Amino acid sequence: MLLPHPTKNIYLYCTMQTIVVTGGAGYIGSHTIIELLTQTKLTVVSVDNYSNSNASAYERVKKITGKDFQKLEFDLCDKTALNQQLSAIKNIAGIIHFAAFKSVPDSVADPLKYYHNNIASLVNILDFAKNNHVTNFIFSSSCSVYGNANELPVTENTPLQKAESPYGHTKQIGEDLIEFFCKANPEFKAVVLRYFNPVGAHVTGLNGELPISRPNNLAPIITQTAVGKNSLTVFGNDFNTRDGYCVRDYIHVSDIADAHLKAFDLIEQNRNKQQLSLYNLGTGNGVSVLEVIHAFEKMSETKLNYKVGPRREGDVIAVYANNDKAKTELNWLPKYNLDDMMLSAWKWQLTLEKGDY
Ligand code: UD1
């Protein structure tokens, strides 16, 4: 149950309601836990197996929020472990399911790893939800479900094209699976959030993306290149876009995190218009790789050395969001612009350089 905060424009959830966050030690998961702990009274239980994250994220969340929460370690593909550990948690009001592999090139190289992990974990967590009468569910999807869209910006009604990568296909399958699950379980309410390109770090610079192995995403490669720990190769500059570079809709990770609270509020309060609600989470601005590099150079006051190489398999050429639906129905408004994203990513890289994380 929600109570309005006496002074701030936020809601306080009655104590004893628990939200399970899978992949809570990950990039978006840890930023979402920060928002849950600071904006709500929900009890947070995080699940992670640290396959592409590190438990140090929890320490950073604690440092930023001054609050602690329960952490569980198991693989969501292990159904027995999942049922044993989550059955012990009382009063689960909802599940935010982040846990998944997310690299486009990795998925091209090893498709089975992606189909197995991303689909089996989703099946298991939905099965748990059904058996334990947890009816509020939020799923991390991706703009990669649109493939090379036949219209830009994409709305939630833009027809999905064939996915360009196994990663994108696992998200398409995940969305279909949830749709069929909803039809079979009318009491169930789901929100599917299609993230565009989450970048940046917490505004304090104290938490950000910390991939276990060499990152594949543009922003961490840029910041690592700036400190001499990586070398950026831009994948193609001969696309049919305004400057020849790929176009994406970069969105600050804390804005993405905030949308999860609003999505939970929507279904917990039964304000959802459909049993399954889909939202694009992007700023609405298409930005080229070159423009990202220039924004980074401006905000970090650093010249970035990079080279242009061939196109990367699995990349779509251009995609950016129409975010009207999320703004209207979720009452969500992205707060941060590209400069903020690059500055916070840079602050986080400098925190990493100091070894202070
Ligand atoms: C994809 C998904 C996004 C998801 C993300 C998770 C699409 C359109 N988007 O992002 O929703 O959150 O995976 O990983 O599928 N680039 C370089 N050099 C590099 C790395 C990247 O030029 O070394 C370029 C890419 O070609 C691309 C842009 O930077 O144009 C962004 O790439 P990346 O950060 O890897 O994200 P996407 O693959 O776009």
Residues whose N, C-alpha, C, O or C-beta is under 5 A from the ligand:
A	BS01	UD1	K102 S103 V104 S142 C143 S144 Y195 F196 N197 P198 N216 N217 L218 A219 I221 T233 V234 F235 C246 V289 R312 D315 V316 V319
